[in-house]
Amino acid sequence: MNKVIVILGPTGVGKTKMSVELAKRLNGEIINADSMQFYKGLDIGTAKIKEEEKEGIPHHLFDVKEVSDDYSIYNYQIDGRRVINDILNRGKTPIIVGGTGLYIKALLYDYNLNYEKENNTYDELTTEQLYNKLLELDKDIVIDKNNRRRLIRAINYYKENNKSISNNKTNKLLYDTFFIGLTCNRDKLYAIINNRVDKMVNEGLINEVKYYYDKKIYTKPLINGIGYKELYKYFDDEVSLEEAIDKIKQNSRRYAKRQFTFFNHQLPVEWFDVDFENFNNTINEVINRYSMFCE
C-alpha cells in the first residue's frame, strides 16, 4: 500500500513547488489542505497554484466551491478521504499540501465529526466575549482564545451536541503518513511573508477583493480570510490602504506563528530547513528521508 504524504508549513516556504516535484517523482496526485483555496476566485490572496505550475499533475479540492457556499471541516473530511482512497486504490501517492492544521488532522486522524447545523456567527460579540461564552459552556476546553473562527465553531458544536468539541478527537492515524514540514529562520520567514503580500498587491489583490465587496458578499472566507478582511475595512473607510496592507502582513506573521505551534503540538512533523538558493537540495533531502521512512 502506498503511503500518504503531507507537506505543511507557513506561506512562502515552497510547499507548492515541493508538492509538484514529489508528485512527479513518486507517481503522486495533490490534495488541497488550505481552507481558503477551496473557493473559486480567491486566487491572489490565497497564493493559489496557477495552472501552468501544476505541470500536468492532478490537483484535487481546489476551486470546488463558490464563496457563497458553506464548506465545513465535516465536508472536507468526507471529500478528502474519498479522494485519498481513490488515489490509493489506483496505486498512486496522495500528497496533501496546505497550512490549515485542523483540517489536516481531521482528515487523517480518527476524528468523529458531525454535520453542523448550528451556524451562529456571533457578530455582536468580541473575541474575548466569545471565549468567555465558550468557557461558560465548556469550562475545561483547551483552545486558542484568539482564534475567533475556532471559538465560534466550538460554541456551535457544544450547543448542537451538548458535549465538547474536544471529545471528537483522537491521536489514531487512519493512514500510513509521512509528515513533511518546510521551515526557515524567523527573520527570513517574516521577510518572505512581507514581500509576498507586496507581490499580491502588485498582482491585483485589491481588485480581487473589491469585486466581492462591490457585490456585497460577506461570507466566511471573505470576512475571516487574511488579505480579504483587512481590505474590506479599507473599502469601508475604516483604515487607509497602507494600514490595511500592514495589517495583512502582521496577521500573516501571527498566523504563521500559530501554525508552527499547532504543527509542533498536534502532528508528528519532520522539519526541513529550506535551501532557497538551491531548492533541489531540499527536495533531495526530503526524498532521501522519505525513502528511509518507507523501508
N, C-alpha and C positions, 0 to 999 in steps of 0.2 A: 504494500500500500504506500502511495506517495505521501510525503509529509505536507503539512501546511506551513507556509512561511508568512510571517508578519513583519512588515517594515514600518517602524514608527519613529517618531521624533518631532521636534518643532518645525515650524515653517522655514524653508530656505536651506535645509541641510542636505538636500539631494535625494529625498525619498522617491520622487517620481522617476528620476534617472536611474536610481538603483533598481526600482521595480521592473523597469523595461529591460535592463541588462540581465537581471536574473531570469526574467521570463524567457528571454532569447536563449539563455544557456541551459535552463532547466525545464524546458518544454512547459512553460507556465502560462497562466491567464491571471489577470489582475482584477481584484475586487476592491471597490472603494470603501474606506472606513473613515471618511471625513463627513461629518454630519451636515455640512453646508454644500457639499458637492453632489448631493442627490438632486439638487434643484436646477432645472433648466434656466439659463440666462444669468445665473450668478457665477460668472466666469472669471472676471478680472479680480474681484475682491476675494475670491477663494483660491486663486492661483491654480485653477483647474487645468489639467493637462490638455494641450492642444492636439488636434487630430494628427498633425504631422509628427508629433513627438511620440505617438503610440507605436510607430514603426510596424504596424500590422498586427500587433498583439491584441487579442480580445480584451476589452475592458468592460467590467460589469458594475451595475448600480451607480453609474454616473448619469446625470441628466434624466432621471426616471420619474421626476415629479415636477409639477408646476409649483411656483412659490405660494400659491393659494391652497395647495394640498397639505393635509396633515400627515406627517410621516414620522412615526414614533420609533423608539428603540424596540418596541414589540414588533412592529412591521419589519424593521431592519433584521432582527434576529431570524424571523421566518424566511425572508427573502435571501439573506446572506447564507444561511445554512443550506437552503435549496441550491444555491449557486455552487457552494463548496462541494456538496455531494455530487452534483452533476459533473464538475471538473474532475473530481477524484474518480468517478465511475468511467470517465473517458481516458483514464490513465495519465492525466496531466497534473501539474502542480498549482494549487491555488496560492496566489500571492496577495495577501491583504495589505493594503497600504493606506496610511492615514494617521491622523493625530488625535482622534476622538477616543480616548482610552476606555470610557464606559461602554461605548458601542463595541469595541474590540472584545472586551471582557464578556459582555452579554452574548456575543456571537459564538465565542469559543468555549465558554465555560457552561456548566450545568445550571444556568440561571432559569428559574421558573417565573417567567413574566406573564402577566395577564393583559388582555386588551383593556386599555384605559379609556373609560367613558367619561370620567370626570375631567373637565378641561378648563377649569377656572384659572385665569391668568393673574388675578390679584393685582391689577394695575394700580389700585388705590393704596397699596401697602409698599413701604420701603423695604429694601432687602433685609435690614435689621429687624423690622417688624415681621417679615416672613419667617426669619429664623426663630424668633420668639414664639410665633404661632405654631411652628413645627414642634418646638420643644414642649409646648402645652399638650400636643397630641402624642408625641413620641419622645419622652424625656431622655431616653438612653441612646438615641441615634448619634452616630459619629458622621459628620458631614461638613463639607466646606461651607462655612456660613456666609461666604461672599459670592457663591455661585447661585445666582438668582434662579436660573432655569432648573437646576437640580433641586433647590428648595421647593419650588412650585410643584415639581413632579413628585417629590416625597410627600408633600401635603395632600395632593390629589390622590396619590396611591393609598395613603392611610385612610382618607375619608371614604374611599370606594371599597377597600378591602378590610378595614378595621384591623390592620396589622402593619407593622413597619416594613418599609421597602427593603430594609436590611435583611429581612428574613428570606428573601428570594435569591440570595447569593451563596454560592459555594466556591470552593477552590478546586473543583474537579474539572480537568480539561477533557473535552469531548474528542479532541483530535491530537495526533502526534504533531506538535507545533514547535517551530524554531522561531524565537522572537529576536529580531534584529533591531537594535536601537542605533540611530545615527546621531552623533553629537559633536560639539566642538566647545572651546572655552567660552565663557560667558560674554567677554568683551567682543569676541568675533561674532557670536550669535546675535548679540544686540545690534551690532553694526549691519549684519545681514538683514535683520528684520527692518531696521530703519531704511536701508537702501531699497528693500523690496517694496515698502509702502510708497516711496517716492516713484519707483518704477510703475507701480499700479496706477498712480495718479497720472503719470505721463502717458500710460496706455489707454486711459479713458475711464478710470474708475468713477469719477464724478458723474459723467454722463450715464454710466451703467446704473448707478444708484438713483439718479434723478428720474430715469424712465419709470421706475416703480413708485417713486414719491409723487410724481405728477399724476399717476393713476390712483393715488390714494390707497395704496396697498400697504397694510400694516400687519402682515403675518409674522409668525415667529422668526423665520430666518432673517427677515429684514429688520425687525425691531430688537433682535438679540445678537445678530451676527456682527462680529468685529469688521469694521470697514463700511458697514451699512448703517448701523445705529448712530454712529458718530456723524455721518453725513446727513442723516435725517434731521439731526439737531441743527446742523448748519443751514439746511433748507428752511427750517422753522425759525431762522434768525436768532437762535439761542446762543450760538457761538460763531466766531469768524471761521473762514476756511482754514487759516493757519492753525487755529486752535483745534479744529476737527481733525486735521491731519496729525498734529502732535498727539492727540488723544488716541488715534488709531495706532500709532507707534507704541505709545505707553501701554494700551490694553493688549497689544500683541505681545509685548515683552512679558507682561504679567501672566498672560495665558501660557506662554512658553514655560514659565517657572512652575505654574500649576501642572502642566503636562508632565514635566520631569518628576514632580512629587508623586503623581498618580502612577506613572510607569514604574518608578522605583519601588513603590509600596505594594502595587497590585499585580504586577506582571513579572515573570522570570526573564527579564530582558538581558541580552548580551550586547554590551555597548561597544561601538566602534567610533573612534575619532576620525572624522572625515578629512582626507587629504584633498583640499580644494585645489592645490597646484596640479595634482595628478590623481583624478578621481578613480582611475583604473586601479591604483594601488588599494583603495578602499574596497572596490569590487572584488579584487582577487583575495583580499584578506577575508571578506565575508564568505566567498565561495569556499575557501580552504577550511574555514571554521564550520561551515555547513556540512562539508564532506565528512569532517570528524564527528559531527552530530549524527549523521546517518549511519555511521559504522556500527 
